[in-house]
């Protein structure tokens, strides 16, 4: 079970890895369609921002703070795929720089919200209704650093391909 400070360290490692992948990435490379299955790299970043912001805004709301992320207007009963589609479409209609700023802000907001929590709040399975009877420590990784880690190899393959992949045509 993750503690607040372990969470912060895991998030810092995920951020450093993403920043390294994004370093020097051109807008055209980020926006190129269908580079990661049906998505562009920017779509993957939108997807990550959507989930990260969702958790940070829910935690902020519980503390009486206003949501700071976009309103995606997803129905309460939206499936995961439907939510992903709504978030990605939202960001496809906006400027890439705005998406990059939101992804970074959502990331920082989630860290800030988690660090504000008392340590025992992470293990309490009844404290957060949105967690569906699971502890925040249980749901946080897959909605933050583990989620980023899952998508980092895809982004790396497109934005920082190995020299052999670039010359032998094996890049997918």
C-alpha positions as CSV (number, residue, x, y, z in Angstrom):
1,X,0.0,0.0,0.0
2,X,1.4,3.3,-1.1
3,X,2.1,6.2,1.4
4,X,1.9,9.9,0.5
5,X,5.6,10.2,0.2
6,X,6.0,7.0,-1.8
7,X,3.3,8.3,-4.1
8,X,5.2,11.6,-4.5
9,X,8.4,9.7,-5.4
10,X,6.6,7.5,-7.9
11,X,5.0,10.5,-9.5
12,X,8.3,12.3,-9.7
13,X,9.9,9.3,-11.5
14,X,6.9,9.2,-13.9
15,X,7.2,12.9,-14.6
16,X,10.9,12.7,-15.3
17,X,10.4,9.8,-17.7
18,X,7.6,11.6,-19.5
19,X,9.5,14.9,-19.7
20,X,12.5,13.1,-21.2
21,X,10.3,11.5,-23.8
22,X,8.6,14.8,-24.7
23,X,11.9,16.8,-24.7
24,X,12.4,18.1,-28.2
25,X,9.2,16.4,-29.5
26,X,7.8,18.5,-32.4
27,X,4.1,19.5,-32.5
28,X,3.8,17.5,-35.7
29,X,5.1,14.4,-34.1
30,X,2.7,14.8,-31.1
31,X,-0.2,15.4,-33.4
32,X,0.4,12.8,-36.1
33,X,-2.7,10.6,-36.2
34,X,-2.9,6.9,-35.5
35,X,0.7,6.5,-34.2
36,X,-0.5,4.6,-31.1
37,X,-3.3,2.5,-32.4
38,X,-6.2,4.9,-33.1
39,X,-4.5,7.8,-31.2
40,X,-1.9,10.4,-31.7
41,X,0.7,11.0,-28.9
42,X,-1.3,14.1,-28.0
43,X,-4.4,11.9,-27.6
44,X,-2.5,9.7,-25.2
45,X,-1.5,12.8,-23.2
46,X,-5.1,14.0,-23.2
47,X,-6.1,10.6,-21.9
48,X,-3.6,10.7,-19.1
49,X,-4.6,14.3,-18.2
50,X,-8.2,13.4,-18.1
51,X,-7.7,10.6,-15.6
52,X,-5.2,12.5,-13.5
53,X,-7.4,15.6,-13.3
54,X,-10.5,13.5,-12.6
55,X,-9.0,12.1,-9.4
56,X,-7.4,15.5,-8.3
57,X,-10.7,17.3,-8.9
58,X,-12.6,14.7,-6.9
59,X,-10.2,15.0,-4.0
60,X,-10.3,18.8,-4.2
61,X,-14.1,18.8,-4.3
62,X,-14.2,16.7,-1.1
63,X,-12.2,19.4,0.6
64,X,-14.6,22.1,-0.7
65,X,-12.4,23.4,-3.5
66,X,-13.7,24.1,-7.0
67,X,-12.7,21.8,-9.8
68,X,-9.8,23.3,-11.7
69,X,-9.8,21.1,-14.8
70,X,-12.0,21.2,-17.8
71,X,-15.6,20.0,-17.7
72,X,-15.7,17.0,-20.0
73,X,-19.5,16.7,-19.6
74,X,-19.2,12.9,-19.5
75,X,-22.4,11.2,-18.4
76,X,-22.3,9.6,-14.9
77,X,-22.8,6.2,-16.5
78,X,-20.1,6.6,-19.2
79,X,-18.0,3.5,-19.8
80,X,-14.2,3.8,-19.7
81,X,-14.1,3.8,-23.5
82,X,-16.8,6.5,-23.7
83,X,-15.0,8.7,-21.2
84,X,-11.7,8.2,-23.1
85,X,-13.5,9.3,-26.3
86,X,-15.0,12.3,-24.7
87,X,-11.7,13.5,-23.2
88,X,-9.7,12.9,-26.4
89,X,-12.3,14.7,-28.5
90,X,-12.3,17.6,-26.1
91,X,-8.6,18.1,-26.5
92,X,-8.5,17.5,-30.3
93,X,-10.6,20.7,-30.5
94,X,-8.0,22.7,-28.6
95,X,-4.5,24.0,-29.0
96,X,-1.6,21.5,-28.3
97,X,0.1,23.9,-25.9
98,X,-3.1,24.2,-23.9
99,X,-3.2,20.3,-23.6
100,X,0.4,20.2,-22.6
101,X,-0.2,22.8,-19.9
102,X,-3.3,21.0,-18.6
103,X,-1.5,17.6,-18.5
104,X,1.3,19.2,-16.4
105,X,-1.1,21.1,-14.2
106,X,-3.3,18.0,-13.6
107,X,-0.2,16.0,-12.7
108,X,0.9,18.6,-10.2
109,X,-2.6,19.1,-8.8
110,X,-2.9,15.4,-8.0
111,X,0.4,15.3,-6.2
112,X,-0.7,18.4,-4.2
113,X,-4.1,16.9,-3.3
114,X,-2.5,13.6,-2.2
115,X,0.1,15.4,0.0
116,X,-2.7,17.3,1.7
117,X,-4.4,14.1,2.9
118,X,-3.8,12.7,6.3
119,X,-1.8,9.4,5.9
120,X,-4.6,7.3,7.2
121,X,-6.9,8.6,4.5
122,X,-5.0,6.6,1.9
123,X,-5.9,3.2,3.5
124,X,-9.6,4.0,4.4
125,X,-11.8,1.9,2.1
126,X,-14.9,3.9,3.1
127,X,-13.6,7.4,3.0
128,X,-14.0,8.2,-0.7
129,X,-17.3,7.2,-2.4
130,X,-15.7,7.6,-5.9
131,X,-13.2,4.9,-5.0
132,X,-16.0,2.3,-5.0
133,X,-15.3,0.7,-1.7
134,X,-11.5,0.6,-2.3
135,X,-8.9,2.6,-0.6
136,X,-7.3,5.5,-2.3
137,X,-4.0,3.7,-2.0
138,X,-5.5,0.9,-4.0
139,X,-6.9,3.1,-6.9
140,X,-4.2,5.8,-7.0
141,X,-1.4,3.9,-8.8
142,X,-3.6,2.9,-11.8
143,X,-5.0,6.5,-12.1
144,X,-1.6,8.1,-11.9
145,X,2.0,6.9,-12.0
146,X,1.3,3.3,-13.0
147,X,-1.1,4.6,-15.7
148,X,1.7,6.9,-17.0
149,X,4.2,4.0,-16.9
150,X,1.8,1.9,-19.0
151,X,1.8,4.5,-21.8
152,X,5.4,5.6,-21.6
153,X,6.8,2.8,-23.9
154,X,4.3,3.7,-26.6
155,X,5.2,7.4,-26.5
156,X,8.9,6.5,-26.4
157,X,8.6,4.2,-29.5
158,X,7.0,7.0,-31.5
159,X,8.8,10.1,-30.2
160,X,12.3,8.6,-29.5
161,X,12.6,5.6,-31.7
162,X,15.8,3.6,-31.5
163,X,18.2,4.2,-34.4
164,X,17.7,0.7,-35.7
165,X,13.9,1.0,-35.7
166,X,14.2,4.3,-37.7
167,X,16.4,2.7,-40.4
168,X,14.9,-0.8,-40.7
169,X,11.3,0.2,-40.9
170,X,10.2,-1.9,-38.0
171,X,8.7,1.0,-36.0
172,X,5.0,0.4,-35.5
